[in-house]
Amino acid sequence: MTKHNDSKTYLEKKSFFKQLLTIYGRKPVLEALQNTSIPCFRLHLASSNKPSKIVKDIEQLAREREIEIAYHDRQALSRISKNGKQDQGVCLDVSCPNHQHYDDFLKQINTGSNKKTIRLLALDRITNPQNLGMIIRSSCAGNIDGLLIAEKGSAKLDSLVIKASTGTLFKAPILHCDSLTKSLDICRKQGAVVVGLSSYAEKTLKGFNEPDFVIYILGNETEGMSKEIEQSCDNLIKIPMNNQVESLNVAVTASLLAFRNLL
């Protein structure tokens, strides 16, 4: 019984920390603390920070909101922020309730979700923070149940992405995975149909009969989908272009997908 409880506690703790997003930099942290709608878990400060008004304001806001403050040496803080050159001695753990591992999302589907259709966007090496932020914003605003992002290969969820998403990153349905290829295979076993966006496809978005569980793949800004990801797709579709325009910005494509069934 104790072993079961320990295991359950571990999984709950793991799930909780998966929902935490660590942001860094004095201005982004200050802005997050000023926005009381953003739940913050822990403030991390370098013990070597020199006295300054903005650091003082950050500490004061954290105390007023009863947020735990932890002090670290520079090396330890760099490990937490994962960007010692730009963290400015400050980072903040923000709670994002809609961020989770894709495994947990699949478990929710299999345990009695009443939703008839599931629509996901999967990002294959989207490296521009501006594009990623705008994709997140469209996903949050539109009819998208999850945005599947691999831990490596995509732009980091940092202050640039937060700004481009206009703050929607904190509440967007982000699904983390270690490997996009592996996660797509597992989702397919759960009934998902994987659909890649390609200018070379014969089928169009308008003519595509959307299945109950669909994952749309958006490829890299310059190279498109990788060969490995493209080969794993069940279908390829395109958005028709006029006036010999070759393609749309990937964030615009994401918006068309997100709002396809809402307009």
Order of alpha helices (4+ residues) and beta strands (2+ residues): alpha-beta-alpha-beta-alpha-beta-alpha-beta-beta-alpha-beta-alpha-beta-alpha-beta-alpha-beta-beta-beta-alpha-beta-alpha
